[in-house]
Amino acid sequence: MTKEATLVLIKPDGLAKSLTGNILTRLSEAKLEIAAAKCVRVPRELAEAHYADLKDKPFYPALIEYITGKYHGRKKVMAVVYVGEGAIKRVRELSGATNPEEADPTSIRGQYGRITTKGVYENVLHASADAEDAEREIKLWFEPSEIIFPLYRTKTIQVTDRKKVWA
């Protein structure tokens, strides 16, 4: 196994049901290092970029509403970057199948997920599918400075935008 990074999102239903601690405890079984973590308000643009590969699917509009918090009154997710040997495989095994009804009952999705009467998969978390997806997703959700050690190549640019700072 090789050392790799993966993105985990605890989705709005996971936050609304106060499952964050339970999910992080289960993920700790993978013996991976947390390289970054934060709560993120999910704007539509970020949701659309994250799920760009599913744009042509019939469930795409519901997926965007789900991740942006329209169903749960929680317009945020907890984003976490895990790093370690075989991180993607380990996290996906603990997460279980995307469809909660097909997930092993001992997996996170099998234990906490459900399918709503409208057919929305409330599967409480997202886990990167492969190394290519992980890199794309981590770069969407995190700035290089938010990750405690370098994961990918970076460059320095001059920024002149206004920024909020602590008073």
Secondary structure, 3 states (H helix, E strand, C coil): CCEEEEEEEECHHHHHCCCHHHHHHHHHHHCCEEEEEEEEECCHHHHHHHCHHHCCCCCHHHHHHHHCCCCCCCCEEEEEEEEEECHHHHHHHHHCCCCCCCCCCCCHHHHHCEECCCCCEECCEEECCCHHHHHHHHHHHCCHHHCCCCCCCCCCCCCCCCCCCCC
